[in-house]
Amino acid sequence: MGASSSTQQNLISPEQRELESEAASTGALPILHKAFSKLTNPQTNVIPLVSLQEIFSFTYNNPTQETTSTIPECFPRLLVHLGQAVVDLFFRADKGGVTWIEFLRGYISCCGRKTVSTSLNNLYRLYALASAKAGNPSTLEFESDDADSKINGFLMPSDAFVLLWLCWVMSQSSSILGVSEGKTNLDIPDIKHLVLSAVVYCAEVGNDLNISDCSISSLEYRLPVGKFHMWALTTVPGLVQCLTQYLHDRLQKCAAVEDELGPSNLSIGEISLTEANDTYLLTCGRAWAISLTQRGKLSEEILKASFLRDGKGVLENLLYRSAIHGKGLSRFWSNIEGYHGPLLILISANSEDAHGCDGNVRRWVIGILTEQGFENRDVFYGNSGCLYSISPVFHVFSSSGKEKNFIYSHLHPAGRVYEPHPKPVGIAFGGTIGNERIFVDEDFARLTIRHHAVDKSYQPGPLVPNQGFLPLEALIAEVEVWGLAGGKAKEEQSAYKNREQLFTEQRRKVDLKTFGSWEDSPEKMMMDMVTDPNQVKRENR
């Protein structure tokens, strides 16, 4: 057997050996071996194109989304041609099918180690090819067939909508298939806040655009692909993983399934996002947008937070919601105390329009991502974090590295002692004491947002559209806190609360034996002092 193995190694070409080594560096070589063996025609030893296209294809029924917005007709057609576009773009057929070498080369060209810009270019190419096959050619132009070639052209806001929806479907296909198996429905999430973010960044929109009430389909702004590229890199860098994740997950599912694979049973319209989120601030679209700004386990936990429910239908990661637990710092503290891990805080507020006296009320949502739990301290603390403008326009402001005033959370002193210079009671993020960038008062009734010039901990930028330079005060409508450290952190918090409750009960108990005798009771001592405070008593020696 040793001689046979040595002979087989000698028959492998240097090209195949190099491709296998590169695939092994991504950790996907065993999966590729299994998938190729299951898809290969035994007679020709190649994968038929039809079989490979089925692996990367969708089937769908009447796509819907979180809101009542109309989904463009081109989107369902684009999904129909997604599998064919993936194969045509990355896999080259030879002798009636795809050989092992071409199968490796196709996977590496998409999922191999590449720069972020190259990965984004692959995403643009797939979108353009699928759109052309769907009968809706894009306005993107590629100078050559190379993955890192220059791209010209522009996207309309409606095109950006479809491109981002495509990224959502690809990034979540494995999770959807894992829970649905074709039996439930999936709504497309509302990502208007993401599209408006790209419009504001690329088209340099002024105050003439009514962001709150505008319709994406009616916007005529052109988004140059170069500026859109920069927006994706700076705002949602996680987009580059959507395509590679899609190919890897599809091949992994193929390698795991023992029976013959047919077209995917995924049905767009399957897990109802409106039912999953109800009226929570953390909708699926917002959770996905925030997850695109993070990496690794934290990104996964953010997205799972809006889906995971316990046996009673309550979202497991939800630690505090003012509509359920009540407003106020004490209610907030009783639900988040003892939780050690990353937290996502969402705040919905209403403010009057600062550009006129017409009484218009603006509604918006901001978010704060911390890497640790809250502590009762009268100074700022923390290691890192991010601020988010979530609705109506999405932006992220990560840590600047200049200061570390990330979190401030101060309760009233337990003993109510006199303080000559009392510190503010409430929670805050960024800035300094008295000039916080975000400050929530003790009653969770009012929110104050100051200009980013007062803050050196987070990157600059307006948290609210047309924020201005003066402090902005708003009425808080809702506050939510989501735990992102997994089930273990929640168990540790429960254990902490149980210990605190036990200590409280023990402190409340009174030892009646101590006061069982009248001679030893405090009441008799007081009575004796009142009767004759100057009475001379003999000291017992």
Disulfide bonds with the S-S distance in Angstrom:
none
